[in-house]
Amino acid sequence: MKDSSKIGLTGAVALVIANMMGTGIFTTTGFLVEEMPSRAMVLLAWALGGGLALLGAICYGDLVRQWPESGGEYLFLSRALHPSMGYVAGWVSLFVGFSAPTAAAAYAAGAYARADGFEPDPRWMGTFWIVLFSLCHGKGIGMGTRIQNALVLLKLILLLGVMTWAWTKMEVPEISQKEPVELSTFSVSLVWIYFSYCGWNAAVYIASEVRDPRRQLPFALVAGTLLVTFFYLALNALFLWGVPLDVLAGRENVARVAFDYLGGSSLGSMVSFVVLMALLSSISSMTMAGPRVYAKMASDGYLPLWFAKASAPGWACVWLQGGLAISMLWLPTFKQLLSYMGFTLGISASLSILGLMRHKIRYPETIRVTGWPWIPAFFLLIVLWVTLFSIWKEPIPSMMGMLTLFVGWAIWWGRKKSLPTPSA
């Protein structure tokens, strides 16, 4: 008999899709075209990003088979590497993994919610969305999951319909020759794209609340990632081959700009609604997943115990993240925020997969790793390559990311005598 209080396969896949299809896909392509004005190279970068996300999803499926509990990187690194690494990962999840992307999605949702005669500051609208979903998910997993699934289904149906219509009306523009793209520029573009694909690991944060997580979650991670990759490639092909590059270059609201060009303001308005649904489902999914990490940290003694009390994850964890997201929402510099989040989250995921490899080497009979050792090794090599170029080309966001990791580790080191050993 199924446990109705648990999330099923559909809910887990929906969580992955909602978490992935957020701010990045509707903003990043404009920045990419500005930096490397080549249709083929931009689409190749999106394809490589999807491949990297798929490798990560496969590896995280192996991790969750070994440790089928909520917590994500915090849990994996605490078990596979060292408690200090888990603490830093929890720190990163709180600030970079969930609060900052929630703020970015809320800002974009605030911008897309504006209409003629009603144009409030996107930050006020974004604050409203964060408070609304904090109220919904603070009531428990059941209500939040129903809202989440409905938003994802509506988003996919509308997006598929609009894309199909636009493809039938598209006229391919004349393609002019452009200068070759530098390897360093291409590599840094993958940092932005990595952020756009972030969320392929979303379901692992709520593993304890999924039915049969060892079997359901690995499939949900891969299925959700493949579906989103398909939509990303189709949507970007539509942008790149349906709209002149100079129209797209540097535009944050690239989806609205592209569909305005393809079908006029009426289609652009319809797409704004689709994008709004996508952003709202992203805010919802992060409000659902993130607090489970803090509840797990609290149960291990790394946060005050009252964060782990009452319902899972409880009001305290939901509003901790909501409050931080609202604070970040009122900060500037959106483009550097993308680089900062992509860089830091890439390192956090890489450490988890490094822990998977270490655990496999130390205890080869206790864990099965798909495609061992090539899939995890290839993921690490790509992220290392992108990270090095990111430090070179985007030093400020990269330094901010490393500072975030260092501060988390310094806090753990300063308190390590009073901190407990995480439960096994």
N, C-alpha and C positions, 0 to 999 in steps of 0.2 A: 504493500500500500504506500502511495506517495505521501510524503510529508508536505502538507500545503504551506507550512511556514518556511519552507526552503525554496530557493530559486532553482528552476529547471534549466535545461539546455537552452531553450529559447531566450530566457531572461539573461543567461550568461553571454550568449552571442550578441544580444541587443545591447548589453552593457559595453562590450568591446567596440561595437559599431558606433555607439553614441559617444564614447570617450575619444575615439579616433577622429570622427568627422566633426571637427569643431572649427576653431579659429583659423588654423593653418591653411587648409585647402581653399578658403575663401579670401585669403590675403597674400599668401606667399608667392604665387606665380608672378604677380606684378613686380615684386622685388627681384625675382630670379631673372625676368626678362630685362630689367634695368641693368643687372650685372653681367649677363651673358645673352645678348640678343640673337639666340639661335634656337629655332623651334625644336630641332632634333635633340640638341644638348639638354634643353629644359625638360623635354619628355623623358630622355634617358635618365636624367637625375631623379625624376619621379619614379621611374621603373626600378632604379637601384635602391631607392628608399623603400619601396614596397618589398623588394627582395630581402633587404636588411631586416625589416620588420617581421617578415615571415621566418627568417632564421631565428630571430629573438623569440618569436611565439613558440617555435618548436622546442627551443631550449627551456623556456619557462614552463612548458608542458611537462618536461622531465623533472623540473624542480618541484612543481606542485604535486606530482606523483609521489615524490619523496617526502614532502612536507605539506600535506593537504589542509593547511590552516590559513586563516586570514592573516594579513600582515605584509605580503609582498616582499620587497627587497629587505625590509627590516628583518623579517623572519628568516629569509634565505641567507643573508649575510651573517646574522647572528649564529646560525647553525653551521654554515659551511666555511666561514672564514674566522671571524672573531666578534665578540660582543661589541667592541668599539666600532667595527664596520657596520653592524646592524644599527647601532645608535645613530651614526652619521647618516645612514640610509633613511632612517625615520625622520631625522632632521630635514633631509633633502625632500622627502615626501611631503612634509608639512608645508615647507616654504615654496619649493620649486615644482614638485610633482603634482600638487593639487591646488594650493592657494593661488599661486601666480597664474597657471592656466585658467583657473576659474575666473580670475580678475580679467584676463585677456578676453575670454569668451563673453563675459558679461559686458565689457566695454563694446565689443563688436555687436552684441545683441542690442545694446542700447542704441547704437548707431543705425542698425537695420530696422529698428522698431519705429523710427521717426517717419512721419508722413507730412504731406503738404498741410501747412497751418498748425502742425504739432511737431515742434523740433526742440525738445528739451535737451539739456546736456546729457550725452550718452552715459556719463558717470552716475547721474541720478537714476536713469533707467536701469543701468547695470546693478546699482545697489538694490533696487526693487526686485530684480530677478534673483539675486543671491539670497535676499531675505525670504522670498517666496519659496524657493526650493529648500532652504534650510528648515522652514516650517514643515514642508511636506515630508522630508526625509527624517526629520526629528521625531515623527510619529511612528516610525518603524519600517521594517523591510517590505511589508505587504503593500501599503499604499504607494511607497516610492517605486516599487517594481512595476506596478500597474501603470503609473504615470510614465515611467521610463519606456516601457514596451510600446505604449500608444504613441509617444512622440517619435520613437525610432521608426515605427511602421509608417506613420504619416510622412515623415521626412523622406524615406526611401521611395514611396509611391510618387510623391510630388516631384522629387528630384529626377527620377527615371522618366516621368512624363514630360517634364520641361526639356530634358536633354534630348529625348527622342524627337520632339517637335523641332528643336533648334537644329539638330543634325539634318532634318529634311529641308530646312530653309537655308542652310549654310552655303555660301559661295566662297571657294578657296581663293584667297588673295594671291596676287603675284608675289613670289618669294625672291627677295633680293639677296645678293651675296653679303655676308657679314664677315668680320674679322674672326680668326680662330679664337676659341675660348681657352684661357690659361687654365692649367691643371689646378693651380691654387684657388682660382675663382670657382671652378667646378666643385672642388672639395668643400669649400666653405658653404656653398649652396646646399650641400647635403646636411649641414647642421640645421638650417631652416626646415628642410624637408623632413629631417628626423623628428623635429618637434611636431610637424604636421601629421606624422604617423604615430606619434606617442599615443598610447592608449591600447596598443596591441596586447599589453599585459594587464589591462584593467581588471579582468575577472579574478585574477589571483588574489587581489586585495580582500575579496569577500569569500574566499574558499570555504571557510567554516559554515557559511550560510547557503552553500550550493549542495544539491542532492548528488551523492556519489562523486565528489570532486575529483578523485583520481581518474575516473573515466570521462566525466563530462567536460572538465575544464580544458584538458589538452586539445580536445576537438573544438571547443568553443573559441579558443585563442586562434587556432589556425583558420577556422571557417570565417570568423569575423574579420581577420586580417586579409584573407583572400577577397572577400566581398568588398571591403573598403578599397583595396588596391585596384580592383576593377573599376569602381566608380571614380577613383582619383585619376586613373589613366584616361578614361573616357571623357571626363570633364575637362581635363587639361588639353587633350587633343582638340576638343571643341573650342576652348579658349584660343589656343595657339594657331590653329589652322582656319578658324572662323573670323578672327579679328586681327587687324594689323598690329604688329608688335609695338609701335609707338603709341597706340591707344592704351595698351596694357601697362607699359613700362612705369614702374614706381607707384602704381595705384594700390592703395590698401583695400579698397572695396572692389577688387578685380571681378568678382562674380557679377555684381550689379553693372559695372562698366561694360563687360563683355555681352551680357544679355540685352542691355540697352542698345548696343550696336547691332546685335543680331535681329532683334524684334521690336525695337522701339521702347518707349517708356512704359507701355502697358505690360510687356513681357518682363522688363526690368523690375517693375513693382511686384509682379508675381514671384519672380526669383528672390526678391528681398524677403518675401514671406517664407519661402522654402529655406533660405539661409537662416532666417530667424528661428525656424523650427529646429534646424540642425544645431544651432548654437545653444538653444534652450535645452535640448537633449544632452548636449555636452556638459552644460552646467549641472544638470540633474545627475548625470552619471558620476561626475567628480564629487558631487556632494554626497552621493551614495557610497562611493568606494573609499575616499580618503579617510573619513573618520574611523573606519575599521582598523587602519594602521595605528592610529593614536590610542584606540581602545586596547589593542594588543600590547602596545608599549606600556600602557598603564597597568595592565594585568601582570606584566613582567617587572613592574616597579620603576620604570623609567619616566613615568609621568605620575602626577598625583592619582591615588587610587579612585577618587570619585569620577575620573574620566572613564573608568571601566565599569562603573555601577549602572544600575537600572537596565534599560533595554540596550541591545547591542546595535549601534555603538553608543547610544544615549545622546541626550540633548547637549551635554557639555562638549563632546567631540565635534558634533555638527557645528555648533556655534563658535568653537575655537577656530575651525577652518573658515567659516563664514566671516568672522570678524577680521581675520588676516587677509582674506580675499578682498573685502571691502576697503581695507587700508591700502592694499596694493593697487586697487582700481583707481585710486586718486593720485597715483604716481605717473610721470610722463614717460617718454622714450619707448614707443611700442616696438620699433625695429630691433633695437638692442635687446629688448626683453625677449624676443624670439631667439636671438643668438644665445643669450644667457641660459634660457630654459633648455634649448636643444643640447648645448654643451654639457650642462650639469646632469641632465637626465641620461645622456649617453654614457657618461662615466658611471653613474649609479647602476644602470642595466649591465654594463660590461663587468663591473665587480661581481654582480650576481652570477653571471655566466662563468667568470673566473672561479668563483666558489664552487659552481657545479663541476668544473673540470678538476679542481683540487679534490673534491669529495669522491669523484669517480676514480682518480688515481690512488687515493688512500684506501678506499673501500670498493674495489671494482665489482664485488659480488652483490653489493647491497643496492645498487642504483643502475637503472638502464638509461643510457643517453643515446638518443636518436642520432644516427649519422656520426657516431664517435670515431675519431676526434674532429672530423672535418667541419661539421656545421658550427659547433661552438668556436672553433679556432678561426674560421672564416669571419664570423661575426666580430670577434675581437680585433682581427687585423683591419677590417674596414673601419671600425670605430677609432682605432688607434691612428690610422691614416688621416681620417677626418679631424680628429682632435689636434694633431700636430699642425695641420694647415690652419685650423681655426685659431690656435694660439698665435700663429704668425700673422694672419690676415685680420683677425678680430681680437686684438689683445685685451681690450677693456672688458667685454662680456666674458671672455675666457678667464681673466683674472678674477672677476666677480664670482664665477662658478667655483674656481679653486678656493677662493676665500670662504665661500659658503661651506664647502667641505671641511676646510681647516677649522673654522669656528665651531662646527659641530663636533669635530674630533677633540678640540681643545676643551670644550665643555665636558665631554666624557672623561678626558684625562684628569681634569681638575676635580671631578666628582667621583672618580672610579672607586675610591675606597668605600663610598657610601652606596654605590650602585650595585644592584644584585646581578647574579648570573641569570640570563634568560632561561625560562623553562624549556626543557628539551622536548 
